[in-house]
Amino acid sequence: MGIPADCGSRRRGRGLGDRRYALLLIAPAALVLVALVGWPLLKLVVDSLYTGSAFDAGGRSFAGFDNYRDVFTDAAVRAAGLRTVVYTVVVVVAELTLGLTVALLFYALGPRSQILRTAFLYPLMIAPLVAGLLWRFMLIDNFGIVNELLTRIGVLDNPGEIAWLSNPHLALFSVAIPDVWLTTSFMTLMIFAGLQSIPPELLESARLDGAQGLRMLRSIILPLVRPVIAVALIIRGVDAARAFDVILIQTGGGPQSASETLSLHIYKTMVTYSEPGSAAAMSTVFMAVMMAVALIAVMTIWRPGRGS
């Protein structure tokens, strides 16, 4: 059933142009977004300007930008930020490498990979807290399944030789394993969807021109799926940087704060040390940095509006 031809004229007759009519339609959703996102963000910024807690006997007092000064001068915050960067890079690079490899394999197999694709998505259905607890039992010293298997195949002399979660030099990388295991399938799914959108005629023409193997991947496939990879990297980068529960359940940020990322440090500042102002200031800075990184990633990797 078609839209009456005089509908647009009636709307314009009432003084509503297309732009104003569109704004009127999105106004309810915008109001909900402001209520659910805008107000908490504003409250976060306001709280970052105070010290103390409303539940303290003396209440809280206005501190201005002192909390922000402490954020940039506190060695513990800088160390947690550095660990967050290392954790994010390790997780995202591992997921991109594995995801791209598996997506290319699925693409090469075609319809024969349907069952494999379904099975590969199972980790996405597991909650991060459950996955962290599962891998904690698998990597625990002396009794973990991983060390037991490595001992039986002759890689290790005894199950306690590698302390995955209690060695300060290994803990940060060990707690990243569940995150990689959980969401590599997401990266694979995103890249595989991008590969599916490539016209087969284009790949066939490239093969006729002599493009094969790595040259085909570097010159044809990767430039065409760059927007998809950019979106996947931004989503996973932000998600990995704010990793909390999967690390908390494994090590709680230990040993010796070796796996304490910025999210855990903010949590401890708020809950353990009862400093909501400092925690709010760290959260505000963290949010601003993540928005800047996401913007830079969009403009450099995706490069919207530019030719490949």
SERO-4910 file (N, C-alpha, C, O; in steps of 0.05 Angstrom, whole numbers):
BEGIN
 pado doro    nc1    nc2    nc3   cac1   cac2   cac3    cc1    cc2    cc3    oc1    oc2    oc3
  Met    A     17    -24      0      0      0      0     18     25      0     35     28     18
  Gly    A     14     42    -19     31     65    -22     25     88     -2      2     89      9
  Ile    A     44    106      2     40    128     20     25    150      4     33    156    -19
  Pro    A      4    162     15    -11    183      0      8    205     -9     26    213      5
  Ala    A      3    215    -33     20    235    -45     19    261    -30     38    277    -31
  Asp    A     -4    266    -17     -7    292     -4      3    292     24      1    312     39
  Cys    A     16    269     33     26    267     60     48    288     65     48    302     85
  Gly    A     68    288     46     90    307     48     80    336     48     91    352     62
  Ser    A     61    341     30     51    369     28     37    377     54     39    400     62
  Arg    A     22    359     67      8    365     92     29    371    114     25    389    130
  Arg    A     51    355    114     71    360    135     85    387    131     89    401    150
  Arg    A     91    393    105    103    419    100     84    442    106     92    464    114
  Gly    A     58    436    101     38    457    106     36    463    136     29    486    143
  Arg    A     43    444    153     43    449    181     69    462    191     72    467    215
  Gly    A     87    468    173    112    481    181    134    462    188    154    471    199
  Leu    A    132    436    182    152    416    188    166    408    163    154    395    145
  Gly    A    192    415    161    208    405    138    218    377    144    213    366    165
  Asp    A    232    366    124    242    338    128    261    336    151    261    317    166
  Arg    A    278    357    154    298    356    176    285    357    203    291    342    221
  Arg    A    266    376    206    252    378    232    235    354    237    233    346    261
  Tyr    A    223    343    217    207    319    221    224    295    230    216    280    247
  Ala    A    248    293    219    267    272    227    276    276    256    277    257    272
  Leu    A    281    301    263    289    307    291    267    300    310    271    291    333
  Leu    A    242    306    302    219    299    319    216    269    323    209    260    345
  Leu    A    223    253    303    221    224    305    242    213    324    236    194    339
  Ile    A    266    224    323    287    213    340    288    225    368    304    217    385
  Ala    A    271    245    373    271    259    399    266    240    422    281    242    442
  Pro    A    247    221    421    243    203    444    267    186    450    275    183    473
  Ala    A    280    175    429    304    158    433    326    175    444    342    166    461
  Ala    A    329    200    435    350    218    445    346    224    474    365    225    489
  Leu    A    321    228    482    316    234    511    323    210    528    334    214    550
  Val    A    316    186    519    323    162    534    354    159    536    364    152    557
  Leu    A    368    165    514    397    163    514    409    183    533    428    176    547
  Val    A    399    207    533    409    228    552    404    219    581    422    222    598
  Ala    A    381    207    586    375    199    614    392    176    623    401    175    646
  Leu    A    398    157    605    412    133    612    442    136    610    457    122    623
  Val    A    452    154    593    481    157    588    490    184    596    510    187    610
  Gly    A    477    205    586    486    232    591    487    240    621    507    250    630
  Trp    A    465    234    635    464    241    664    486    226    680    499    239    696
  Pro    A    489    199    677    511    186    692    539    197    685    555    200    703
  Leu    A    543    205    660    569    216    653    573    243    666    595    249    677
  Leu    A    552    259    666    554    285    680    559    282    710    575    296    722
  Lys    A    545    263    722    548    257    750    577    247    756    588    254    777
  Leu    A    588    232    738    615    222    741    635    245    741    653    246    758
  Val    A    632    264    723    650    287    721    647    304    746    667    314    757
  Val    A    622    309    755    618    325    779    631    311    804    644    325    820
  Asp    A    627    285    807    639    271    829    669    272    829    682    271    851
  Ser    A    681    274    805    710    275    804    722    301    815    746    303    819
  Leu    A    705    320    820    714    346    831    713    348    861    718    369    873
  Tyr    A    706    325    874    702    325    903    720    303    915    728    284    902
  Thr    A    726    307    940    740    286    956    722    277    978    704    291    987
  Gly    A    728    253    988    711    242   1009    686    230    998    681    229    974
  Ser    A    669    219   1016    645    206   1008    621    218   1023    624    228   1045
  Ala    A    598    217   1010    574    227   1022    566    211   1047    550    221   1064
  Phe    A    577    187   1050    571    170   1073    590    175   1096    586    164   1118
  Asp    A    611    191   1091    629    197   1113    616    217   1133    597    231   1126
  Ala    A    627    217   1157    616    235   1178    619    264   1170    601    280   1175
  Gly    A    642    271   1158    646    298   1150    636    305   1122    639    328   1113
  Gly    A    623    286   1109    613    290   1082    636    293   1062    659    284   1067
  Arg    A    631    304   1039    652    308   1019    657    338   1015    640    354   1020
  Ser    A    681    344   1005    689    372   1001    698    376    973    708    358    960
  Phe    A    695    401    963    702    408    936    733    409    934    746    422    950
  Ala    A    744    395    914    773    393    911    782    405    884    806    406    879
  Gly    A    764    413    867    772    423    841    785    402    824    774    380    821
  Phe    A    809    408    813    822    390    796    845    374    810    862    363    797
  Asp    A    844    374    836    864    360    852    864    330    845    885    317    843
  Asn    A    840    318    842    839    289    836    852    283    809    864    263    805
  Tyr    A    848    301    790    860    297    763    891    300    765    905    286    751
  Arg    A    900    319    781    929    321    785    940    296    797    962    287    789
  Asp    A    926    284    816    935    259    828    936    236    808    953    219    809
  Val    A    916    236    789    915    215    769    941    215    752    951    194    746
  Phe    A    950    239    745    973    241    727   1000    240    742   1021    237    729
  Thr    A    999    241    768   1024    240    783   1027    215    799   1049    209    810
  Asp    A   1006    199    802   1007    174    818   1021    152    802   1012    146    779
  Ala    A   1042    141    813   1057    120    800   1040     95    796   1043     80    777
  Ala    A   1022     89    815   1006     65    814    986     67    790    981     47    777
  Val    A    976     91    785    958     95    762    973     92    736    962     79    718
  Arg    A    996    103    734   1012     99    710   1019     70    705   1019     61    682
  Ala    A   1026     56    726   1033     27    723   1008     11    714   1011     -6    697
  Ala    A    985     17    726    961      4    718    953     10    689    944     -7    674
  Gly    A    958     36    681    952     43    653    971     29    634    962     20    613
  Leu    A    996     26    641   1015     12    624   1007    -18    621   1008    -29    600
  Arg    A    999    -30    644    990    -58    643    965    -61    626    962    -81    612
  Thr    A    948    -41    627    924    -41    610    931    -40    581    919    -55    564
  Val    A    950    -24    573    959    -22    545    971    -48    536    965    -58    514
  Val    A    988    -60    553   1001    -86    546    979   -107    543    980   -123    523
  Tyr    A    961   -109    562    940   -129    561    923   -126    536    917   -145    522
  Thr    A    915   -101    530    898    -96    506    913   -103    480    901   -116    463
  Val    A    938    -96    478    953   -102    454    956   -132    450    952   -142    428
  Val    A    963   -146    472    966   -175    470    940   -188    462    940   -205    444
  Val    A    918   -181    474    892   -193    469    883   -187    440    875   -205    425
  Val    A    885   -162    432    874   -154    406    892   -166    383    881   -175    363
  Val    A    918   -165    386    935   -176    366    931   -206    363    930   -216    341
  Ala    A    929   -220    385    925   -249    385    898   -255    371    896   -274    355
  Glu    A    877   -241    379    851   -246    367    850   -239    337    838   -253    322
  Leu    A    863   -217    329    864   -210    301    878   -231    285    869   -238    263
  Thr    A    901   -240    295    917   -260    280    901   -286    278    899   -297    256
  Leu    A    891   -296    300    876   -321    299    850   -318    284    842   -335    268
  Gly    A    836   -295    289    810   -291    275    813   -289    245    797   -300    230
  Leu    A    833   -275    236    838   -272    207    845   -299    195    836   -306    173
  Thr    A    862   -314    209    870   -340    198    847   -359    196    843   -372    175
  Val    A    830   -361    217    808   -379    217    786   -369    197    774   -386    184
  Ala    A    782   -343    195    763   -333    176    771   -339    147    754   -346    131
  Leu    A    796   -337    141    806   -344    114    802   -374    109    796   -382     87
  Leu    A    807   -390    130    803   -419    127    773   -425    122    767   -441    104
  Phe    A    755   -413    137    727   -417    132    719   -408    104    702   -421     91
  Tyr    A    730   -386     95    723   -375     69    732   -394     47    719   -398     27
  Ala    A    756   -406     51    767   -424     31    750   -450     31    747   -462      9
  Leu    A    740   -459     54    725   -484     54    696   -480     43    684   -499     34
  Gly    A    686   -455     45    660   -450     34    638   -463     51    640   -462     75
  Pro    A    618   -474     38    595   -486     53    604   -509     71    590   -516     90
  Arg    A    627   -521     65    636   -544     82    644   -535    110    647   -552    127
  Ser    A    647   -509    114    655   -499    141    632   -493    159    636   -482    180
  Gln    A    608   -499    151    584   -491    166    584   -503    194    579   -488    214
  Ile    A    590   -528    196    590   -541    223    613   -530    240    610   -526    264
  Leu    A    636   -526    227    659   -515    242    653   -487    252    661   -479    274
  Arg    A    639   -471    235    633   -444    243    614   -444    267    617   -428    286
  Thr    A    595   -462    267    576   -464    290    591   -472    316    586   -460    337
  Ala    A    608   -491    314    623   -500    337    642   -479    347    647   -476    371
  Phe    A    653   -463    328    673   -443    336    660   -420    351    674   -405    365
  Leu    A    634   -417    349    620   -395    362    612   -401    391    603   -384    406
  Tyr    A    616   -426    400    607   -434    426    620   -418    449    606   -411    468
  Pro    A    646   -411    448    657   -395    470    643   -368    475    643   -358    497
  Leu    A    631   -357    454    617   -331    457    592   -334    476    583   -314    487
  Met    A    583   -358    479    559   -363    496    566   -365    526    548   -367    542
  Ile    A    592   -365    532    600   -369    560    606   -342    572    618   -324    560
  Ala    A    596   -337    596    601   -312    610    630   -309    617    643   -329    624
  Pro    A    641   -285    615    669   -281    622    677   -290    650    699   -300    654
  Leu    A    659   -287    669    665   -296    696    668   -326    697    686   -336    711
  Val    A    651   -340    683    653   -370    682    679   -378    668    693   -397    676
  Ala    A    685   -364    646    709   -371    631    734   -366    648    753   -382    647
  Gly    A    734   -344    662    757   -338    680    761   -359    701    783   -367    707
  Leu    A    739   -368    713    740   -388    734    749   -415    722    764   -429    735
  Leu    A    740   -421    698    748   -446    685    778   -446    679    791   -466    686
  Trp    A    788   -424    668    817   -423    662    834   -421    687    857   -429    688
  Arg    A    822   -410    708    837   -409    734    843   -438    744    865   -443    753
  Phe    A    823   -455    742    827   -483    750    846   -498    731    860   -516    739
  Met    A    846   -490    706    863   -503    686    892   -494    689    910   -510    683
  Leu    A    897   -470    698    924   -459    700    935   -459    728    958   -450    732
  Ile    A    919   -468    748    928   -466    775    954   -483    779    957   -504    767
  Asp    A    971   -473    797    997   -486    801    994   -514    812    976   -520    828
  Asn    A   1010   -533    802   1012   -560    812    988   -578    805    991   -602    799
  Phe    A    964   -566    804    940   -583    800    926   -576    773    906   -589    766
  Gly    A    936   -557    758    923   -549    734    925   -569    712    945   -583    710
  Ile    A    904   -570    695    904   -589    673    926   -583    652    938   -601    641
  Val    A    931   -557    648    950   -549    628    978   -559    635    992   -571    618
  Asn    A    987   -554    660   1013   -563    668   1015   -594    669   1036   -605    663
  Glu    A    993   -606    676    993   -636    677    996   -647    649   1012   -666    645
  Leu    A    983   -636    629    986   -645    601   1014   -639    591   1026   -656    577
  Leu    A   1025   -616    597   1052   -609    588   1073   -628    601   1093   -634    588
  Thr    A   1067   -636    625   1086   -655    638   1084   -683    626   1105   -696    622
  Arg    A   1060   -691    619   1057   -718    607   1069   -720    579   1078   -742    571
  Ile    A   1069   -698    564   1081   -700    537   1111   -693    538   1124   -692    517
  Gly    A   1122   -687    561   1150   -683    564   1160   -655    562   1184   -650    562
  Val    A   1142   -636    560   1150   -608    558   1160   -598    585   1180   -583    586
  Leu    A   1147   -606    607   1155   -598    633   1164   -622    649   1156   -645    644
  Asp    A   1182   -617    668   1192   -639    685   1172   -646    708   1170   -669    716
  Asn    A   1158   -625    717   1138   -629    738   1115   -609    735   1120   -588    723
  Pro    A   1091   -614    745   1068   -596    741   1072   -569    753   1058   -550    745
  Gly    A   1089   -566    773   1093   -540    786   1115   -523    774   1122   -503    786
  Glu    A   1125   -531    751   1148   -517    740   1140   -489    729   1156   -470    732
  Ile    A   1117   -486    718   1107   -460    709   1084   -450    726   1064   -464    728
  Ala    A   1088   -428    739   1067   -416    756   1053   -394    740   1060   -371    740
  Trp    A   1032   -403    725   1019   -385    706   1007   -361    720   1010   -338    710
  Leu    A    994   -365    742    979   -343    755    992   -332    780    983   -311    790
  Ser    A   1014   -344    789   1027   -334    813   1055   -323    807   1068   -313    825
  Asn    A   1063   -324    782   1089   -312    774   1083   -284    764   1069   -280    745
  Pro    A   1095   -263    777   1089   -235    769   1096   -230    740   1085   -212    728
  His    A   1115   -245    729   1124   -240    701   1105   -253    681   1106   -246    657
  Leu    A   1089   -272    690   1071   -287    672   1042   -281    676   1025   -285    658
  Ala    A   1035   -270    699   1006   -267    707    990   -251    687    968   -258    680
  Leu    A   1001   -228    678    986   -211    660    980   -225    634    958   -221    622
  Phe    A    999   -240    624    994   -255    598    976   -279    603    962   -287    585
  Ser    A    978   -291    626    961   -314    632    932   -307    634    915   -322    624
  Val    A    926   -284    647    898   -277    650    886   -267    623    862   -264    621
  Ala    A    903   -263    603    893   -255    577    884   -279    561    869   -276    541
  Ile    A    892   -303    568    885   -327    553    855   -331    552    844   -336    530
  Pro    A    840   -330    575    811   -333    573    798   -312    555    779   -318    541
  Asp    A    808   -288    555    796   -266    539    800   -273    509    781   -270    493
  Val    A    824   -282    502    829   -290    474    812   -314    466    800   -314    444
  Trp    A    810   -333    484    793   -357    479    764   -350    475    750   -362    459
  Leu    A    754   -331    491    726   -323    490    718   -309    464    698   -316    452
  Thr    A    734   -290    456    725   -271    435    740   -273    409    736   -256    391
  Thr    A    758   -293    406    769   -297    379    747   -304    359    749   -297    336
  Ser    A    727   -318    368    705   -325    350    690   -301    341    680   -300    318
  Phe    A    688   -280    358    676   -255    349    692   -242    327    680   -233    307
  Met    A    718   -241    330    735   -229    309    733   -246    284    731   -234    262
  Thr    A    732   -272    286    729   -289    263    703   -284    249    702   -282    224
  Leu    A    681   -282    264    655   -277    252    654   -251    237    643   -250    215
  Met    A    666   -230    249    666   -204    236    681   -204    209    672   -195    189
  Ile    A    705   -216    210    722   -216    186    710   -235    165    711   -228    141
  Phe    A    699   -257    174    686   -275    155    663   -262    141    658   -266    117
  Ala    A    647   -246    155    625   -231    143    636   -211    122    624   -207    101
  Gly    A    659   -198    129    671   -180    109    681   -195     84    678   -185     62
  Leu    A    692   -219     88    701   -235     65    677   -243     47    680   -244     23
  Gln    A    655   -248     60    632   -256     44    621   -234     26    608   -239      6
  Ser    A    627   -209     33    618   -187     17    635   -180     -7    628   -164    -23
  Ile    A    658   -194     -9    676   -189    -32    665   -202    -57    659   -226    -56
  Pro    A    661   -188    -79    651   -200   -103    669   -222   -114    693   -217   -117
  Pro    A    660   -246   -119    677   -268   -129    690   -260   -155    712   -269   -161
  Glu    A    676   -244   -172    687   -236   -197    713   -221   -194    732   -223   -210
  Leu    A    715   -205   -173    739   -189   -168    762   -207   -161    785   -202   -171
  Leu    A    757   -227   -144    779   -245   -137    788   -262   -161    811   -267   -165
  Glu    A    768   -270   -178    775   -285   -202    792   -268   -221    810   -278   -234
  Ser    A    785   -243   -224    800   -225   -241    829   -222   -231    848   -221   -246
  Ala    A    831   -220   -204    858   -217   -192    875   -242   -197    899   -240   -202
  Arg    A    862   -265   -196    876   -290   -201    886   -292   -230    908   -301   -236
  Leu    A    869   -283   -248    876   -283   -277    900   -264   -282    916   -268   -300
  Asp    A    902   -243   -265    924   -224   -268    949   -233   -254    969   -219   -255
  Gly    A    948   -256   -242    972   -268   -229    974   -264   -199    994   -270   -187
  Ala    A    953   -252   -187    954   -248   -157    948   -275   -143    927   -287   -148
  Gln    A    966   -284   -127    963   -309   -112    974   -305    -84    991   -288    -78
  Gly    A    964   -322    -65    975   -324    -39    976   -297    -24    956   -284    -21
  Leu    A   1000   -291    -13   1003   -267      3    998   -241    -13    988   -222     -2
  Arg    A   1004   -241    -39    999   -218    -55    969   -213    -57    960   -190    -55
  Met    A    953   -234    -61    924   -231    -61    914   -221    -35    896   -203    -34
  Leu    A    925   -231    -13    916   -223     14    923   -194     19    906   -179     29
  Arg    A    947   -186     12    956   -159     19    944   -138      1    938   -116     10
  Ser    A    941   -144    -25    933   -123    -44    903   -123    -50    893   -102    -58
  Ile    A    889   -145    -46    861   -146    -53    843   -150    -28    825   -134    -23
  Ile    A    848   -172    -13    830   -179      8    830   -160     31    809   -149     40
  Leu    A    854   -154     42    856   -137     66    845   -108     60    831    -98     77
  Pro    A    852    -96     38    840    -69     33    810    -70     32    797    -50     40
  Leu    A    798    -91     21    769    -92     19    755    -97     46    733    -88     50
  Val    A    768   -111     63    756   -117     90    766    -98    111    761   -102    135
  Arg    A    781    -77    103    792    -58    123    770    -45    140    774    -44    164
  Pro    A    748    -36    129    727    -25    147    717    -44    168    712    -37    191
  Val    A    714    -69    160    704    -90    179    725    -94    201    718    -96    224
  Ile    A    750    -96    193    772   -100    212    773    -76    231    778    -80    255
  Ala    A    770    -52    220    770    -28    237    749    -29    259    754    -24    282
  Val    A    724    -36    251    702    -38    270    708    -59    291    704    -55    315
  Ala    A    718    -83    282    724   -105    301    746    -97    320    745   -103    344
  Leu    A    767    -83    310    789    -75    327    780    -54    348    788    -55    371
  Ile    A    763    -36    340    754    -15    358    737    -28    380    740    -22    404
  Ile    A    718    -45    372    701    -58    392    717    -75    411    713    -73    435
  Arg    A    735    -92    400    750   -109    418    771    -94    434    778   -101    456
  Gly    A    782    -72    422    802    -57    436    790    -44    461    802    -45    483
  Val    A    767    -31    458    753    -19    480    745    -40    501    748    -36    525
  Asp    A    735    -62    491    725    -83    509    749    -95    525    746   -101    549
  Ala    A    771   -100    511    795   -111    525    807    -92    545    816   -100    566
  Ala    A    807    -66    538    818    -46    556    803    -44    582    815    -37    603
  Arg    A    777    -49    581    761    -47    606    756    -74    618    738    -77    635
  Ala    A    772    -94    611    769   -121    622    771   -120    653    788   -107    665
  Phe    A    752   -133    666    750   -132    695    744   -159    707    761   -170    722
  Asp    A    721   -170    701    712   -194    715    730   -218    709    735   -235    727
  Val    A    739   -221    684    755   -244    676    782   -243    691    794   -265    695
  Ile    A    792   -219    697    818   -217    712    813   -220    742    828   -232    757
  Leu    A    791   -208    752    785   -208    780    781   -236    791    791   -243    812
  Ile    A    768   -253    775    762   -280    785    787   -298    784    788   -318    798
  Gln    A    807   -290    768    831   -307    766    853   -299    786    863   -317    801
  Thr    A    859   -274    788    881   -265    805    874   -243    824    889   -237    843
  Gly    A    851   -229    819    845   -206    835    864   -183    831    865   -164    847
  Gly    A    879   -183    809    899   -162    804    927   -170    813    946   -156    806
  Gly    A    930   -192    827    956   -200    837    971   -218    817    961   -221    794
  Pro    A    993   -229    824   1008   -224    849   1024   -198    848   1034   -191    826
  Gln    A   1026   -184    870   1040   -159    871   1030   -139    850   1046   -124    839
  Ser    A   1004   -139    846    991   -121    827   1001   -125    798    998   -107    781
  Ala    A   1012   -149    792   1023   -154    766   1002   -155    744   1008   -150    721
  Ser    A    977   -162    752    956   -164    732    933   -144    738    911   -147    729
  Glu    A    940   -123    753    920   -103    760    918    -82    737    936    -64    735
  Thr    A    898    -84    721    893    -64    700    879    -40    712    873    -39    735
  Leu    A    874    -20    694    863      5    704    835      1    715    827     14    734
  Ser    A    819    -17    702    792    -22    712    793    -33    741    777    -25    758
  Leu    A    811    -52    746    813    -63    773    823    -42    793    815    -41    816
  His    A    842    -25    784    852     -4    801    830     16    809    829     25    832
  Ile    A    813     23    789    791     41    795    772     28    815    762     41    833
  Tyr    A    767      2    810    749    -13    828    759    -13    857    744     -8    876
  Lys    A    785    -18    860    797    -19    887    797      8    900    793     11    924
  Thr    A    802     29    883    802     56    894    774     63    905    772     77    925
  Met    A    754     55    891    726     61    899    717     44    922    706     54    942
  Val    A    721     18    920    709     -1    939    727     -6    963    718     -4    986
  Thr    A    753    -11    958    771    -18    980    781      6    995    781      7   1020
  Tyr    A    788     27    980    800     51    993    780     73    998    786     93   1010
  Ser    A    755     69    989    733     88    993    740    117    985    738    136   1000
  Glu    A    750    119    960    757    145    949    742    149    922    754    147    901
  Pro    A    716    155    924    700    157    900    709    180    882    706    178    857
  Gly    A    719    202    893    728    224    876    751    217    859    752    223    835
  Ser    A    771    203    870    794    194    855    786    174    834    796    174    811
  Ala    A    768    155    842    759    135    823    744    148    800    747    140    777
  Ala    A    728    169    805    713    183    784    732    198    766    728    198    741
  Ala    A    753    210    777    772    224    760    787    204    742    791    210    718
  Met    A    795    182    753    808    161    736    790    151    714    798    147    691
  Ser    A    764    147    721    745    138    701    741    158    679    738    151    656
  Thr    A    740    184    686    736    205    666    760    206    647    756    208    623
  Val    A    784    205    658    807    206    641    808    181    623    815    182    600
  Phe    A    802    158    635    802    133    620    783    134    597    789    126    575
  Met    A    758    144    602    738    147    581    747    165    559    744    159    535
  Ala    A    759    188    566    769    207    546    791    195    529    791    199    504
  Val    A    809    180    541    831    168    526    820    147    507    829    145    484
  Met    A    800    131    516    789    110    499    774    122    475    775    111    453
  Met    A    760    145    479    746    158    458    766    169    437    761    167    413
  Ala    A    789    180    447    809    190    429    822    168    413    827    170    388
  Val    A    828    145    426    840    123    412    821    111    391    829    105    369
  Ala    A    795    109    398    775     99    379    773    118    355    771    108    332
  Leu    A    774    144    359    773    163    337    797    161    319    794    161    294
  Ile    A    821    158    331    845    155    315    844    129    299    853    129    276
  Ala    A    834    108    311    833     82    297    814     84    273    819     73    252
  Val    A    791     98    277    772    101    254    785    116    231    782    108    208
  Met    A    800    137    237    811    154    216    836    142    203    842    149    180
  Thr    A    850    124    217    874    113    206    870     85    193    882     79    173
  Ile    A    853     69    206    849     41    196    826     41    176    828     30    154
  Trp    A    804     52    184    780     52    167    783     71    144    778     65    121
  Arg    A    793     96    151    797    117    131    772    122    114    773    118     90
  Pro    A    749    129    127    724    133    112    727    155     92    739    176     97
  Gly    A    716    151     68    716    171     47    740    171     30    742    187     11
  Arg    A    759    154     36    784    152     20    784    127      3    773    106     11
  Gly    A    796    129    -19    798    105    -36    820     86    -25    839     95    -12
  Ser    A    816     61    -31    836     41    -21    861     43    -37    880     28    -33
***
